[in-house]
Amino acid sequence: MGELAKLPNIGKVVEEQLNQVGIETEEDLKAIGAKQAWLKIQEIDESACIHRLLALEGAIRGVNKAALPDEVKADLKEFYQ
Protein backbone atom coordinates (compact mmCIF):
# COMPACT_ATOMS: atom_id res chain seq x y z
CA MET A 1 0.00 0.00 0.00
CA GLY A 2 1.09 3.51 -0.69
CA GLU A 3 0.93 6.89 0.94
CA LEU A 4 -2.84 7.39 0.65
CA ALA A 5 -3.70 4.15 2.44
CA LYS A 6 -1.97 5.54 5.53
CA LEU A 7 -4.73 8.15 5.83
CA PRO A 8 -7.84 7.49 7.92
CA ASN A 9 -10.68 5.78 6.01
CA ILE A 10 -8.54 4.95 2.96
CA GLY A 11 -8.03 1.28 2.22
CA LYS A 12 -6.31 -0.46 -0.64
CA VAL A 13 -9.30 -0.31 -3.02
CA VAL A 14 -9.99 3.40 -2.53
CA GLU A 15 -6.28 4.15 -2.81
CA GLU A 16 -6.16 2.28 -6.12
CA GLN A 17 -9.17 4.23 -7.36
CA LEU A 18 -7.61 7.53 -6.34
CA ASN A 19 -4.42 6.56 -8.17
CA GLN A 20 -6.44 5.64 -11.27
CA VAL A 21 -7.94 9.14 -11.40
CA GLY A 22 -4.56 10.84 -10.95
CA ILE A 23 -4.55 11.42 -7.19
CA GLU A 24 -1.30 9.96 -5.93
CA THR A 25 -0.49 11.84 -2.72
CA GLU A 26 -2.14 13.36 0.32
CA GLU A 27 -1.31 16.78 -1.13
CA ASP A 28 -3.09 15.85 -4.39
CA LEU A 29 -6.17 14.82 -2.42
CA LYS A 30 -6.19 17.98 -0.32
CA ALA A 31 -5.72 20.15 -3.41
CA ILE A 32 -8.64 18.64 -5.31
CA GLY A 33 -10.91 18.18 -2.29
CA ALA A 34 -13.25 15.36 -1.33
CA LYS A 35 -16.12 16.35 -3.62
CA GLN A 36 -14.05 16.53 -6.80
CA ALA A 37 -12.09 13.39 -5.89
CA TRP A 38 -15.37 11.55 -5.34
CA LEU A 39 -16.75 12.74 -8.70
CA LYS A 40 -13.62 11.43 -10.42
CA ILE A 41 -13.94 8.07 -8.64
CA GLN A 42 -17.62 7.87 -9.57
CA GLU A 43 -16.63 8.16 -13.24
CA ILE A 44 -14.77 4.85 -12.94
CA ASP A 45 -16.95 3.23 -10.24
CA GLU A 46 -20.65 4.03 -10.33
CA SER A 47 -21.10 2.24 -7.00
CA ALA A 48 -19.19 5.02 -5.20
CA CYS A 49 -21.61 6.05 -2.45
CA ILE A 50 -21.99 8.66 0.26
CA HIS A 51 -19.74 6.63 2.56
CA ARG A 52 -16.84 6.97 0.14
CA LEU A 53 -17.41 10.73 -0.05
CA LEU A 54 -17.43 10.98 3.76
CA ALA A 55 -14.32 8.79 3.92
CA LEU A 56 -12.47 11.10 1.54
CA GLU A 57 -13.38 14.18 3.57
CA GLY A 58 -12.30 12.42 6.75
CA ALA A 59 -9.00 11.46 5.14
CA ILE A 60 -8.36 15.08 4.19
CA ARG A 61 -9.11 16.19 7.77
CA GLY A 62 -7.18 13.30 9.34
CA VAL A 63 -10.20 11.86 11.17
CA ASN A 64 -12.50 8.88 10.97
CA LYS A 65 -15.53 9.70 8.83
CA ALA A 66 -17.78 9.19 11.88
CA ALA A 67 -15.95 12.06 13.61
CA LEU A 68 -16.76 14.64 10.93
CA PRO A 69 -18.77 17.60 12.24
CA ASP A 70 -22.52 17.34 11.62
CA GLU A 71 -22.55 20.41 9.39
CA VAL A 72 -19.84 18.88 7.18
CA LYS A 73 -21.79 15.63 6.93
CA ALA A 74 -24.95 17.57 6.04
CA ASP A 75 -23.11 19.52 3.33
CA LEU A 76 -21.67 16.35 1.83
CA LYS A 77 -25.04 14.59 1.94
CA GLU A 78 -26.63 17.53 0.11
CA PHE A 79 -23.83 17.44 -2.49
CA TYR A 80 -24.29 13.67 -2.90
CA GLN A 81 -27.96 14.05 -3.74
C-alpha positions as CSV (number, residue, x, y, z in Angstrom):
1,M,0.0,0.0,0.0
2,G,1.1,3.5,-0.7
3,E,0.9,6.9,0.9
4,L,-2.8,7.4,0.7
5,A,-3.7,4.1,2.4
6,K,-2.0,5.5,5.5
7,L,-4.7,8.2,5.8
8,P,-7.8,7.5,7.9
9,N,-10.7,5.8,6.0
10,I,-8.5,4.9,3.0
11,G,-8.0,1.3,2.2
12,K,-6.3,-0.5,-0.6
13,V,-9.3,-0.3,-3.0
14,V,-10.0,3.4,-2.5
15,E,-6.3,4.2,-2.8
16,E,-6.2,2.3,-6.1
17,Q,-9.2,4.2,-7.4
18,L,-7.6,7.5,-6.3
19,N,-4.4,6.6,-8.2
20,Q,-6.4,5.6,-11.3
21,V,-7.9,9.1,-11.4
22,G,-4.6,10.8,-11.0
23,I,-4.6,11.4,-7.2
24,E,-1.3,10.0,-5.9
25,T,-0.5,11.8,-2.7
26,E,-2.1,13.4,0.3
27,E,-1.3,16.8,-1.1
28,D,-3.1,15.9,-4.4
29,L,-6.2,14.8,-2.4
30,K,-6.2,18.0,-0.3
31,A,-5.7,20.1,-3.4
32,I,-8.6,18.6,-5.3
33,G,-10.9,18.2,-2.3
34,A,-13.2,15.4,-1.3
35,K,-16.1,16.3,-3.6
36,Q,-14.0,16.5,-6.8
37,A,-12.1,13.4,-5.9
38,W,-15.4,11.5,-5.3
39,L,-16.7,12.7,-8.7
40,K,-13.6,11.4,-10.4
41,I,-13.9,8.1,-8.6
42,Q,-17.6,7.9,-9.6
43,E,-16.6,8.2,-13.2
44,I,-14.8,4.8,-12.9
45,D,-16.9,3.2,-10.2
46,E,-20.7,4.0,-10.3
47,S,-21.1,2.2,-7.0
48,A,-19.2,5.0,-5.2
49,C,-21.6,6.1,-2.4
50,I,-22.0,8.7,0.3
51,H,-19.7,6.6,2.6
52,R,-16.8,7.0,0.1
53,L,-17.4,10.7,0.0
54,L,-17.4,11.0,3.8
55,A,-14.3,8.8,3.9
56,L,-12.5,11.1,1.5
57,E,-13.4,14.2,3.6
58,G,-12.3,12.4,6.8
59,A,-9.0,11.5,5.1
60,I,-8.4,15.1,4.2
61,R,-9.1,16.2,7.8
62,G,-7.2,13.3,9.3
63,V,-10.2,11.9,11.2
64,N,-12.5,8.9,11.0
65,K,-15.5,9.7,8.8
66,A,-17.8,9.2,11.9
67,A,-16.0,12.1,13.6
68,L,-16.8,14.6,10.9
69,P,-18.8,17.6,12.2
70,D,-22.5,17.3,11.6
71,E,-22.5,20.4,9.4
72,V,-19.8,18.9,7.2
73,K,-21.8,15.6,6.9
74,A,-25.0,17.6,6.0
75,D,-23.1,19.5,3.3
76,L,-21.7,16.3,1.8
77,K,-25.0,14.6,1.9
78,E,-26.6,17.5,0.1
79,F,-23.8,17.4,-2.5
80,Y,-24.3,13.7,-2.9
81,Q,-28.0,14.1,-3.7
